[in-house]
Amino acid sequence: MSASIGPRPSRPHSIALTAGDPAGVGPEITLKALHAQPQLRPFTRVFADAKHLYQEAHRLAIPVDDLIVEDVGGPGHYTPGLPSREAGETAYRAIAAAATFCATQAASLVTAPVSKSALALAGHTWPGHTELLAHLSNPTSPPDVRMMLATPSLRVVLHSTHLALSEAIAAISAESLLRTIRIANTSCPGLKRPRVAVAALNPHASEGGLFGHEEAEIITPAINTAQLEGIDASGPWPADTIFMQASGETQQSRRFDVVVCQYHDQGLIPIKLHGVDEGVNVTLGLPFFRSSVDHGTAFDIAGRGVASSRSLEHALLLAFAQAQ
């Protein structure tokens, strides 16, 4: 796909939902989530291998008479738990078609999990949804996007996502971190001036330079510039305590509203400890709203009918609320 999606026009209140890797739990949780949230079905168009999706519905005894499905093709049969070129290609087609649909028709995109190895087998070597969607949005000049993970009690924004740890550290600069802080500042709906905490990279926030130089030379200058722009940013805060201060069921019970994290696992570990079933992954910076589950394809339980759809339900409900 080479055409740019372009600027976001006015759209009806609808959701494009991709069913994810057909060899994983994506089709199962897609069907379960829409069955559990029937009020969303009239507003949701599912992008999937239709034959396989209907086979899954029959296996799970879930009625699909009113389901709106956009068939992206595919072999119709996949081995549960086994990454394959066929499954990767089907997942990619669904993402590309749904992203195009969001250019003119849908207010939001919701994605079920995909397998990076299956995408690679199909020739689509993207680190994940975030980078792929940025490319599909504008292949010649992809938007500056960031990943936010949210539960009812904690929000984190990742400065980098799918990079080796050494590469993630090398990629931190004051300029790029400032952009992340700016994006995090806009990630809390309903809050005009959210309290943005910036996590340190090194233990004890480097202990005055004993354990590293990034805090003094990179992170603090970015925070200072953000403050001059009127952003309520602070830090760098030691990562072993900041998430406790940013957690709470209400805004009043939290010291901070969102935490900027320096690399993938720094933010994902506390989010998943707060509950995978309630976590939602949001891509910030796209020309359309995008949310997803905060878990993977769960190949180990694919085809068994035991996958929970709660995270996808939260993602769908958040996407619908954003469309209003």
Secondary structure, 3 states (H helix, E strand, C coil): CCCCCCCCCCCCCCEEEECCCCCCCHHHHHHHHHHHCHHHHHHEEEEECHHHHHHHHHHHCCCCCCCEEEECCCCCCCCCCCCCHHHHHHHHHHHHHHHHHHHHCCCEEEECCCCHHHHHHCCCCCCCHHHHHHHHHCCCCCCCCEEEEEECCEEEEECCCCCCHHHHHHCCCHHHHHHHHHHHHCCCCCCCCCCEEEECCCHHHHHCCCCCCHHHHHHHHHHHHHHHCCCCEEEEECCCCHHHHCCCCCHHHCCCCEEEECCHHHHHHHHHHCCHHHCEEEEECCCCEEEEECCCCCHHHCCCCCCCCHHHHHHHHHHHHHHC
